[in-house]
Structure formats: structure tokens, C-alpha cells
Amino acid sequence: MSGDIKYIIVDDDAINNMICTLMLKRTLHEAGIKTFEEPLEGLVFIQNNVNGLITHSVLFLDIHMPVLTGWDFLGQYENFSEEIKKQISIYLLSSSISQHDRDKAKNYKSVKGFISKPLTTAKILSIAGNEF
């Protein structure tokens, strides 16, 4: 089914993924959500599903993950085709309070915003209003 996945969460923390999923469902009710604890799996999913399950989606990406960090994820994502990148809006969702991380995020044109955890109803509604 086309257009089923509207929200993608990439975070190595299963509990945070569960909380984000619950908040998205509570706020938006029928939101199509896909979560990944392994960033590489998220990259593969995006590359393989654009124009299929993904027509326009919001990606919540954690920065600090082992093995493949959010910054590494973005580095690989930046190499994707423009066709893919135009269908995904990336928001960094992090517990980091570092100004350096916020400034670094501005260096990636694919990053639409930097959100501090936790994901709240107000943040979800603001993003949904801007994106859909």
C-alpha cells in the first residue's frame, strides 16, 4: 500500500522508540510508523521503499548511537539520490543539549530541525502541521 509509512524512528533505545510510537499514535491516531534500533537497517529501508511505502515521511533520528551514529547515518543519507531525499524530512531527536550538536546539524541540508527528547504532543503537532 502506497503512503503507509509517515513516520520513521531511528534510535538504538527501544524504550524511546516505544515512547515515540505511543506519542505519535496518541496524537495522530492512524499514523503509519516504522522503527529501527539499527541505523543501517533504517537506511536500507528508506532506499528500498521510496515510492512504495514511503511517499513523504518524517524521520526522527537520534545522534548518539553505537556503531553507526546519527552523524554517520546522515553522511550516508546525503549520498542518496535527490529523488529519495525530497521524500524524507529529517528531524534530529536527541537528549543532547550540546550547542555543538545543534550547530553541526545545520551543516546538513537534509536536517529540518533539532528536537530535544522527549517527543511531545506539541512537537508532533508542529511538525505534522509543517510537513503534511
Disulfide bonds with the S-S distance in Angstrom:
none
